[in-house]
Amino acid sequence: MENWDPTKPILEIENLSISFFTRLREIPAVMDFSCTVMAGEAMGLVGESGCGKSTVALAVMRDLGKNGRITGGSIRFKGRDLTRMSDEELRHIRGSEIAMIYQEPMASLNPAMKVGAQLAEVPMIHQGMGRAQALALARQIVADVRLPDPDRILQSYPHQLSGGQQQRIVIAMALMAKPALLILDEPTTALDVTVEAGIVDLVKELGRKYGTSMLFISHNLGLVLDVCDRLCVMYSGEAVETGKIEDVFAHMRHPYTQALFRSIPLPGADKNARPLISIPGNFPLPHERPKGCNFGPRCDYFETGRCNVTAIPMSTVPEGDRHESRCLKWSEIDWDAPPAARISREKRPFGPVVLRMDDLKKYYNVSTGAFGGGATKVVKANETLSFEAREGETLAIVGESGCGKSTFAKVLMGLETATAGQIMLFDENVQSTPIQKRGADTISKVQMVFQNPFDTLNPSMTVGRQIIRALEIFGWGDSDTDRENRMLELLDLVKLPRAFADRMPRQLSGGQKQRVGIARAFAGGAKVVVADEPVSALDVSVQAAVTDLLMDIQRENGTTLLFISHDLSIVRYLSDRVMVMYLGHVVEMGTTDQVFAPPYHPYTEALLSAVPIADPRVTRERIVLEGEIPSAMNPPPGCPFQTRCRWKSQVPGGLCDREMPPVRDLGAGHQVKCHLTAQILDTMQPVIRIAAE
């Protein structure tokens, strides 16, 4: 392998087909897939869950398990076909020449070994390096991946690190052997957007430093735009469009790529004037793929007798470098025509205040001993939260993990009781009434849609029975027939076929399960719905459908929606007002337009700069936050954000270190909790700029 020519591709996948064999049938997971990665190039692989992205990555690693088999094509790495190598030859390549970083960092780390020992193992096994030299290399690479205090980290166990730190260790481990090809499978999905920004910058920088080629798998088009040079869009086991990033983003030539972009909230999308367009229908199951074009049944440009006759090959598109599309009609479609399906809607005026919080606090007492002994410390999860929400309004609550968003939701739902302060729901004070003591009427008024639809449904009950069960608890209707009819109406409300009433949860896709969760939340005529990251576990195209559904129900019923999220692009699209939280404090609050335009709180500014946006016309100022969120058990003195703030030097006399900032009103209800003077706030520049057409 040493005499390999660097002008040739590192990785060439040609006409690759992969199937999984069950007792019943052969399930084709990937068909006729081709892609080429040159030396030092980063290739992005995008598509929805189940399209075969991870299967391709596992095939390159030759790690498809007992049931998976490569049924056709070749995978050449540095000119040698991996599909024909013996296990012994593969062992020399895996981990040293080709390394893989998985989605969940904890699954790649041994919980019983110190981090330093795990890192040192890589060069000791692959290169026969001595232990002392391997530990020295581990220390150097830990510093490379920008982890503070490398000596302490090397002596830590994985559970003593945060998620972002664990992921950096996994990246360090993959880089220890200086591989020629690095495969990253959704490496930032489980991380906060600010941590993600740091990891993405890190991956790009290390790719340049070590000259590593990358295969970057993601469903986030904004991230791919940030990291990759080239892009391959997959749909249902096939590559449907491939080319340079700028060619595909600016001159997309496949209906699926176009549909994907129309379903993500780019700057300029507006829930009333320019709503997102979700892709109709559902993803085909591998053994039920249609004849001809896989995307045909969901495509706006479908032509019977042409698109559904034979398998469709990739064809070369003249715009761009190595740009190809798997579409018979790409040259006939007017790609600049506006979408026909977009329907603008009237904005509904807000009603009276239905929910008010005054100086809400939630503290937890935590013992520091191993088994409940030791000193007791107080964790201040929420500090003096005050806000109000009106009927028909969407209030977004934004912040990183550990900032207190979900604690606040639990207190509102009655799953926790507040330590101090008031929660007024309509005219009832509910802050110290736990859910067991709340009446069915109060419970039905405030409902929650959870982040993970898989965990909230009973796997042994049909969909219809689960909704009827909620109606029984809320005392809805006089008879079983009433409840049955109401259940069918609720399925109509969330746009699910009535036949789904008899299905079990396992027969539903993620997006369909989330709709059942929404139907159940609205069973009692909920007036306030807390949606805790309701679309983060769903695919991009399904996200558009579910957010649109929530908006439609809100318009119809005048529901107040509290939308908890860390995805600021969806927040910008959906919300009327935004509340930014950091370490239990509300640091900024205002209408969406106020929060997304300067002046910002320094934390909001950093959050906005970290959001990946899938639009090449957008330029963002990069503000990567150094350090992790401090612990709520041991918050810094003074301003909670001062340990990571880039504006701190502008405040004289060490005020940020000593005093909690006051809440400042910037006019028209826009509040910021910050020591910066009005003059400095006025000089702030926008973080996100859109170039003129």
C-alpha positions in Angstrom: 0.0 0.0 0.0 3.0 2.3 0.5 3.6 2.9 -3.3 0.1 4.2 -3.8 -0.3 7.2 -6.2 -1.8 10.2 -4.3 -3.4 11.6 -7.5 -5.7 8.6 -7.7 -8.9 8.3 -5.6 -8.5 7.0 -1.9 -11.9 5.4 -2.1 -13.8 4.2 -5.2 -17.2 2.6 -4.6 -18.6 1.2 -7.9 -22.1 -0.2 -8.5 -22.2 -1.4 -4.9 -25.2 -3.5 -3.9 -25.8 -4.7 -0.3 -28.6 -7.0 1.0 -29.7 -8.3 4.4 -30.9 -11.8 4.5 -33.8 -12.8 6.9 -35.5 -16.1 7.1 -38.4 -14.7 5.0 -36.6 -12.8 2.2 -33.6 -10.9 0.9 -33.9 -7.2 1.8 -31.9 -5.0 -0.7 -30.6 -2.1 1.4 -28.3 -0.5 -1.1 -28.4 -0.8 -4.9 -26.0 0.3 -7.6 -24.3 2.8 -5.4 -21.2 4.6 -6.7 -19.0 7.3 -5.2 -15.4 8.5 -5.4 -13.4 10.2 -2.7 -10.1 11.8 -3.7 -7.1 12.3 -1.4 -7.7 15.1 1.1 -11.4 15.4 0.0 -14.4 15.5 2.3 -17.5 13.7 0.8 -20.9 14.3 2.5 -23.4 11.5 2.4 -26.9 12.8 3.1 -30.4 11.3 3.1 -33.2 10.3 5.5 -33.1 7.5 8.0 -33.2 4.1 6.3 -31.8 5.3 2.9 -28.6 3.2 3.4 -26.0 5.8 4.4 -24.7 3.9 7.4 -24.9 0.6 5.5 -22.5 2.0 2.9 -20.1 3.1 5.8 -20.3 -0.3 7.4 -19.6 -2.0 4.0 -16.4 0.1 3.7 -15.4 -1.1 7.1 -16.5 -4.7 6.1 -18.6 -4.8 9.2 -22.1 -5.8 8.0 -22.8 -8.4 10.6 -24.0 -12.0 10.0 -27.0 -11.1 7.9 -25.5 -8.4 5.7 -23.8 -9.3 2.4 -22.3 -7.4 -0.5 -24.1 -8.8 -3.5 -22.4 -6.8 -6.2 -19.9 -4.1 -7.1 -16.6 -3.2 -5.6 -15.1 -1.0 -2.9 -11.5 0.0 -3.8 -9.3 1.6 -1.1 -6.0 2.9 -2.4 -6.6 0.7 -5.5 -7.2 -2.5 -3.6 -10.6 -4.2 -3.5 -11.8 -4.4 0.1 -14.5 -6.9 -0.8 -11.9 -9.5 -1.7 -9.6 -9.1 1.3 -9.1 -11.8 4.0 -9.9 -11.0 7.6 -6.2 -10.8 8.4 -5.6 -8.2 5.7 -8.6 -6.2 6.9 -7.3 -6.2 10.4 -4.2 -4.3 9.2 -6.4 -1.7 7.5 -9.2 -1.1 10.0 -8.4 1.4 12.7 -5.0 2.2 11.2 -5.7 3.2 7.5 -9.5 3.5 7.8 -11.1 4.8 11.0 -14.7 5.3 11.9 -16.4 7.7 14.4 -19.9 6.7 15.5 -22.9 8.7 16.5 -23.0 7.8 20.2 -19.6 8.4 21.8 -20.2 6.4 24.9 -20.8 3.2 22.8 -17.2 3.5 21.5 -15.5 3.9 24.9 -14.7 1.3 27.5 -16.3 2.6 30.8 -13.9 0.6 33.0 -10.6 2.0 31.4 -9.1 5.4 31.9 -9.1 7.6 28.7 -5.3 7.7 28.4 -5.0 3.9 28.4 -7.7 3.6 25.8 -6.0 6.1 23.5 -2.5 4.6 23.9 -3.9 1.2 22.9 -4.4 2.3 19.3 -0.7 2.9 18.3 0.5 0.0 20.6 -1.8 -2.4 18.7 -1.4 -1.0 15.2 2.2 0.2 15.1 3.8 -1.8 17.9 4.7 1.5 19.7 6.0 1.4 23.3 3.6 2.4 26.1 5.5 5.6 27.2 5.7 6.9 23.6 2.0 6.0 23.0 0.9 8.0 26.1 3.0 10.9 24.9 1.3 10.8 21.5 -2.1 10.5 23.3 -1.4 13.6 25.3 -0.4 15.5 22.1 -3.6 14.5 20.3 -5.8 15.3 23.3 -4.4 18.8 23.1 -5.0 18.8 19.3 -8.7 18.1 19.8 -8.8 21.2 22.1 -9.6 19.5 25.4 -8.6 21.6 28.5 -6.1 20.2 30.9 -4.9 17.1 28.9 -3.2 15.4 31.9 -6.4 15.4 34.0 -8.4 14.1 31.0 -6.0 11.2 30.4 -6.5 10.2 34.0 -10.3 10.4 33.8 -12.8 7.6 33.2 -15.3 8.3 30.3 -18.3 8.9 32.6 -16.4 11.9 34.1 -16.5 13.8 30.8 -19.3 15.6 29.2 -20.9 14.4 25.9 -18.8 16.9 23.8 -15.6 15.9 25.6 -16.4 12.2 25.0 -16.9 12.8 21.3 -13.6 14.6 21.1 -11.8 11.6 22.7 -13.4 9.3 20.1 -12.2 11.6 17.4 -8.7 11.6 19.0 -8.8 7.8 19.1 -9.7 7.6 15.4 -6.8 10.0 14.6 -4.2 8.3 16.7 -3.1 6.0 13.9 -3.2 8.9 11.3 -5.7 7.1 9.0 -5.9 8.0 5.3 -9.7 7.8 5.4 -12.0 8.8 8.3 -15.7 7.8 8.3 -17.9 10.0 10.5 -21.4 8.7 11.1 -23.6 11.5 12.3 -20.8 12.5 14.8 -22.7 15.5 16.3 -26.3 14.4 16.5 -26.2 13.9 20.3 -24.5 17.2 20.9 -25.5 20.8 21.6 -25.3 23.2 18.7 -22.5 25.2 20.3 -20.4 22.0 21.0 -21.3 20.9 17.5 -19.8 24.0 16.0 -16.6 23.4 17.9 -16.4 19.7 16.8 -17.1 20.7 13.1 -14.4 23.3 13.1 -12.1 20.7 14.7 -12.9 18.0 12.1 -12.2 20.4 9.3 -8.9 21.6 10.8 -7.6 18.1 11.6 -8.6 17.0 8.1 -6.3 19.7 6.7 -3.6 19.1 9.3 -3.3 15.4 8.7 -4.4 15.4 5.1 -7.2 12.9 5.9 -9.9 12.1 3.4 -13.4 12.0 4.9 -16.8 10.3 4.4 -19.1 12.5 6.4 -22.6 11.0 7.0 -25.4 13.3 8.1 -29.0 14.3 7.6 -28.2 17.9 8.3 -27.5 19.7 5.0 -26.2 22.8 6.8 -23.4 20.7 8.5 -22.5 19.1 5.2 -22.1 22.6 3.7 -19.8 23.5 6.5 -17.6 20.4 6.4 -17.6 18.9 2.9 -16.2 19.6 -0.6 -18.6 17.2 -2.4 -22.0 15.8 -1.7 -23.9 12.5 -2.5 -27.6 12.6 -1.9 -29.2 9.1 -1.2 -32.8 8.0 -1.4 -34.0 4.5 -0.7 -30.7 2.7 -1.2 -29.5 4.6 -4.3 -27.4 7.7 -4.9 -29.8 10.1 -6.7 -27.5 13.2 -7.1 -23.9 13.8 -6.6 -21.5 16.7 -7.3 -19.5 19.5 -5.7 -21.3 21.1 -2.8 -21.8 24.5 -4.5 -23.1 22.9 -7.7 -25.7 20.7 -5.9 -26.8 23.5 -3.6 -27.1 26.2 -6.4 -28.1 24.0 -9.3 -29.9 21.0 -7.9 -31.0 18.6 -10.6 -33.0 15.9 -8.8 -36.6 16.3 -7.6 -35.7 14.7 -4.2 -32.9 17.1 -3.5 -35.2 20.0 -4.4 -38.0 18.6 -2.1 -35.4 18.2 0.8 -34.4 21.9 0.5 -38.1 23.0 0.4 -38.8 21.1 3.7 -36.0 22.8 5.8 -36.4 26.2 7.4 -33.8 28.4 5.6 -33.7 32.2 6.4 -36.7 33.8 4.8 -39.1 30.9 5.5 -42.2 32.2 7.3 -44.9 30.0 8.8 -47.7 32.2 7.4 -46.4 33.8 4.2 -43.9 31.1 3.0 -44.6 27.9 4.9 -42.3 24.8 4.4 -43.5 22.1 2.0 -43.2 18.6 3.4 -42.6 15.7 1.0 -46.0 13.9 0.4 -46.3 10.1 1.1 -43.8 7.9 2.9 -40.4 6.4 2.3 -40.8 2.9 0.6 -39.8 -0.2 2.6 -36.8 -2.0 1.0 -38.9 -4.9 -0.3 -41.7 -2.7 -1.5 -39.8 -0.3 -3.7 -41.8 0.9 -6.8 -40.8 -0.1 -10.4 -38.6 2.5 -12.2 -37.8 5.5 -10.1 -37.8 4.9 -6.3 -38.9 8.5 -5.7 -41.7 8.4 -8.4 -44.7 8.0 -6.1 -43.7 11.2 -4.1 -42.4 13.3 -7.0 -44.2 16.4 -8.4 -42.8 15.7 -11.9 -43.7 12.0 -12.2 -44.8 10.8 -15.6 -46.6 7.4 -15.9 -45.3 5.1 -18.6 -41.9 6.8 -18.5 -40.7 7.2 -14.9 -42.1 3.8 -13.7 -40.8 1.5 -16.5 -37.1 0.5 -16.1 -34.4 1.2 -13.6 -33.0 4.7 -14.0 -29.2 5.2 -14.5 -27.2 8.1 -13.2 -26.7 10.7 -16.0 -24.1 13.5 -16.2 -25.3 17.1 -15.7 -23.3 19.7 -17.6 -23.5 22.3 -14.8 -20.5 21.6 -12.5 -17.7 19.1 -12.0 -18.6 15.4 -11.9 -22.3 16.4 -11.3 -24.8 13.6 -11.9 -28.5 13.0 -11.4 -30.6 9.8 -11.4 -33.6 11.5 -13.1 -34.9 11.0 -16.6 -36.5 14.5 -16.8 -33.8 16.7 -15.2 -33.2 18.6 -18.4 -36.9 19.3 -18.9 -37.8 20.6 -15.5 -37.9 24.4 -14.8 -35.8 24.3 -11.6 -36.4 28.0 -10.9 -40.2 27.9 -10.9 -41.8 28.6 -7.5 -43.5 25.6 -5.9 -47.2 25.1 -6.7 -48.1 23.5 -3.4 -47.3 26.5 -1.1 -50.4 27.9 0.5 -50.0 31.1 2.6 -52.2 31.5 5.7 -53.6 34.4 7.6 -51.8 35.2 10.9 -54.2 34.7 13.8 -54.2 37.5 16.4 -53.2 36.4 20.0 -55.8 36.2 22.7 -55.5 36.9 26.4 -52.7 35.8 28.7 -53.2 32.1 29.6 -50.0 31.3 31.4 -47.9 33.6 33.6 -44.8 32.8 35.7 -43.4 35.2 38.3 -39.9 34.7 39.8 -40.1 30.9 39.5 -37.3 29.0 41.2 -36.5 25.3 41.2 -33.7 24.0 43.4 -32.7 20.4 44.0 -30.8 19.2 47.0 -28.1 16.7 45.9 -25.9 14.7 48.2 -22.3 14.5 47.2 -21.5 11.2 48.9 -21.4 7.9 46.8 -24.4 6.3 48.5 -26.4 9.3 49.7 -24.0 10.3 52.5 -21.8 13.4 52.5 -22.6 17.0 52.3 -25.8 18.2 50.6 -25.4 20.7 47.7 -28.1 22.8 46.1 -28.5 22.6 42.3 -30.2 25.8 41.0 -31.9 24.4 37.9 -34.2 27.5 37.4 -33.5 31.0 38.8 -36.2 33.7 38.8 -38.0 32.8 35.6 -40.7 35.4 34.7 -42.7 35.5 31.5 -46.3 35.3 30.2 -47.7 33.5 27.1 -50.9 34.4 25.3 -53.6 32.3 23.7 -52.5 31.2 20.2 -48.9 32.2 20.7 -45.7 30.1 20.2 -43.1 30.8 22.8 -39.7 29.1 22.1 -37.4 28.2 25.0 -33.8 27.9 23.7 -30.5 26.9 25.3 -27.9 24.2 25.6 -28.4 20.9 27.6 -28.3 21.6 31.3 -29.7 25.2 31.0 -32.9 24.2 32.8 -35.4 24.0 29.8 -36.8 20.6 30.7 -36.8 21.3 34.4 -39.1 24.3 33.8 -41.4 22.1 31.6 -41.6 19.5 34.4 -42.6 22.1 36.9 -45.3 23.5 34.6 -46.6 20.0 34.0 -46.7 19.3 37.8 -44.1 16.5 37.5 -42.0 18.6 39.9 -43.1 21.3 42.3 -41.5 24.8 42.3 -39.2 25.9 45.1 -40.6 29.5 45.0 -42.5 31.8 42.7 -45.9 31.6 41.0 -47.4 29.8 38.0 -50.8 31.1 37.0 -52.6 28.9 34.5 -55.7 30.8 33.5 -56.7 32.0 36.9 -55.4 29.0 38.9 -52.1 29.1 40.9 -50.5 25.7 40.2 -46.9 26.0 41.1 -47.1 23.9 44.3 -49.8 21.4 43.1 -48.2 18.1 42.0 -49.8 16.3 39.1 -51.5 13.7 41.5 -53.4 16.5 43.1 -54.4 18.4 39.9 -57.9 17.9 38.7 -58.6 16.2 35.3 -59.6 19.5 33.9 -56.3 21.2 34.8 -54.3 18.2 33.5 -56.2 18.1 30.2 -55.5 21.9 29.7 -51.7 21.4 29.9 -50.3 18.6 27.9 -46.8 17.6 26.6 -45.4 16.3 23.4 -42.1 14.5 24.1 -38.8 14.4 22.2 -38.8 10.7 21.6 -42.0 9.3 20.1 -40.7 5.7 20.7 -40.7 5.9 24.4 -44.1 7.5 24.9 -46.4 4.9 23.4 -47.4 1.6 25.1 -46.0 -1.1 22.7 -48.8 -3.5 23.7 -51.8 -1.3 22.9 -53.2 -0.3 19.6 -53.0 3.3 18.5 -56.8 3.8 18.9 -56.9 2.3 22.4 -54.1 4.6 23.6 -56.0 7.7 22.5 -59.3 6.4 23.9 -57.5 5.7 27.2 -56.5 9.4 27.4 -60.2 10.4 26.6 -61.4 8.2 29.5 -59.0 9.8 31.9 -60.1 13.3 30.9 -63.7 12.2 31.3 -64.6 12.9 27.7 -68.0 11.9 26.2 -70.9 9.9 27.7 -70.3 6.6 26.0 -67.7 4.4 24.3 -69.2 5.3 21.0 -68.6 9.0 21.7 -65.0 8.3 22.6 -64.5 6.1 19.6 -65.8 8.9 17.3 -63.6 11.5 19.0 -60.6 9.2 18.6 -61.2 9.0 14.8 -61.6 12.8 14.7 -58.2 13.1 16.5 -56.6 10.8 13.9 -58.1 13.1 11.2 -56.7 16.2 13.1 -53.1 14.8 12.9 -53.6 13.7 9.3 -53.3 9.9 9.9 -55.6 7.4 8.1 -58.4 6.2 10.3 -57.3 2.6 9.6 -54.3 3.3 11.9 -56.5 3.0 14.9 -56.0 -0.8 14.7 -52.2 -0.7 14.3 -49.6 -1.3 16.9 -46.9 1.3 17.5 -44.2 -1.0 16.0 -46.0 -0.8 12.7 -45.5 3.0 12.5 -42.6 5.2 11.4 -41.1 7.8 13.8 -43.1 10.6 12.3 -46.3 8.7 12.5 -45.6 7.8 16.2 -45.0 11.5 16.9 -48.4 12.3 15.3 -50.1 9.8 17.6 -48.3 11.5 20.6 -49.7 14.8 19.4 -53.3 13.4 18.9 -53.1 12.1 22.5 -51.9 15.5 23.8 -54.9 17.2 22.2 -57.4 14.5 23.3 -58.7 16.6 26.2 -58.8 19.8 24.3 -55.4 21.1 25.5 -55.0 24.8 25.8 -51.3 24.9 26.6 -49.0 22.3 24.9 -45.3 22.0 26.0 -43.4 20.5 23.0 -40.0 19.3 24.2 -37.8 19.0 21.2 -40.7 17.3 19.3 -39.0 17.0 15.9 -35.3 16.5 16.8 -35.6 12.7 16.5 -37.3 12.9 13.1 -36.0 13.2 9.5 -35.9 16.6 7.9 -38.8 16.0 5.5 -40.9 14.6 8.4 -40.0 17.5 10.6 -41.7 19.9 8.1 -44.9 17.8 8.2 -45.0 17.6 12.0 -44.2 21.3 12.6 -46.8 22.3 10.0 -49.3 20.0 11.7 -48.7 21.7 15.1 -49.2 25.1 13.4 -52.5 24.0 11.8 -53.9 22.7 15.1 -52.7 25.9 16.9 -54.6 28.1 14.3 -57.7 26.0 14.6 -57.8 25.7 18.4 -56.0 28.8 19.6 -53.5 26.6 21.5 -50.5 28.2 23.3 -47.4 26.3 22.3 -44.2 26.3 24.4 -41.6 25.0 22.0 -38.4 23.8 23.7 -35.6 23.4 21.3 -31.9 23.9 20.6 -32.5 24.1 16.8 -32.6 27.8 16.1 -33.6 27.5 12.5 -36.9 25.8 13.4 -37.3 28.3 16.3 -36.9 31.2 13.9 -39.5 29.7 11.6 -42.1 28.7 14.2 -42.0 31.0 17.1 -43.5 34.4 17.8 -41.4 35.0 20.9 -38.1 33.5 22.1 -36.7 33.0 25.6 -33.0 32.2 25.8 -31.9 30.3 28.9 -28.4 29.8 30.3 -27.6 27.9 33.5 -31.1 28.4 34.9 -31.4 32.1 34.0 -33.4 33.8 31.2 -30.6 35.9 29.6 -32.7 37.3 26.7 -36.3 37.5 25.8 -38.2 39.2 23.0 -40.1 38.7 19.7 -38.3 36.4 17.2 -37.3 39.5 15.1 -35.8 41.2 18.2 -33.8 38.1 19.3 -32.5 37.3 15.8 -31.2 40.8 15.1 -28.6 42.8 17.0 -28.2 43.9 19.8 -27.9 40.4 21.2 -27.0 39.0 24.6 -23.4 37.6 24.1 -24.8 34.1 24.6 -27.5 34.5 22.0 -24.9 35.9 19.6 -22.8 32.7 20.1 -25.8 30.4 19.7 -26.8 32.1 16.4 -23.3 31.9 15.0 -23.2 28.1 15.7 -26.3 27.2 13.7 -25.5 25.4 10.5 -27.5 26.9 7.6 -27.9 25.0 4.3 -27.7 28.1 2.1 -24.4 29.1 0.4 -25.6 32.7 0.2 -25.5 33.0 4.0 -22.3 34.1 5.7 -22.0 33.6 9.5 -19.5 35.1 11.8 -17.9 32.2 13.7 -17.9 32.6 17.5 -16.9 29.2 18.9 -17.5 29.1 22.7 -14.5 27.9 24.6 -15.1 25.6 27.5 -18.2 23.7 28.6 -21.4 25.0 30.4 -20.5 25.3 34.1 -22.3 23.0 36.6 -25.5 24.3 38.1 -24.2 22.7 41.4 -21.2 25.1 41.3 -22.1 28.1 39.2 -19.5 30.9 38.6 -19.8 34.0 40.7 -21.3 37.1 39.1 -22.8 36.6 35.6 -23.4 32.9 34.8 -22.0 33.4 31.3 -18.8 35.3 32.2 -16.6 32.2 31.9 -17.2 31.9 28.2 -18.1 35.5 27.2 -16.0 37.2 24.5 -17.4 40.7 25.4 -16.3 40.5 29.1 -13.2 42.7 28.6 -15.6 45.5 27.5 -17.1 45.8 31.0 -14.8 47.7 33.4 -13.9 46.9 37.0 -14.4 43.1 37.0 -18.2 43.7 37.4 -19.0 40.5 35.5 -17.0 38.4 38.0 -18.7 39.9 41.0 -22.3 40.9 40.3 -25.3 39.2 38.7 -26.3 41.5 35.8 -29.6 43.4 36.0 -32.4 42.7 33.5 -32.3 45.5 31.0 -35.3 46.6 28.9 -34.1 47.5 25.4 -37.6 48.7 24.4 -40.7 47.1 23.0 -40.5 44.2 25.5 -37.0 43.1 24.5 -35.0 42.2 27.6 -31.4 41.3 28.1 -29.6 40.2 31.3 -26.2 41.8 30.8 -23.7 44.4 32.1 -22.8 45.7 28.6 -23.7 49.4 28.2 -26.3 50.6 25.7 -23.5 52.2 23.6 -21.6 48.8 23.2 -24.9 46.9 22.5 -25.6 49.4 19.7 -22.3 48.6 18.0 -23.1 44.9 17.6 -23.2 43.6 14.1 -25.5 40.9 12.7 -24.1 37.4 13.0 -26.0 36.0 10.0 -25.9 37.9 6.7 -27.6 36.9 3.5 -25.9 38.0 0.3 -28.2 39.8 -2.2 -29.4 37.8 -5.2 
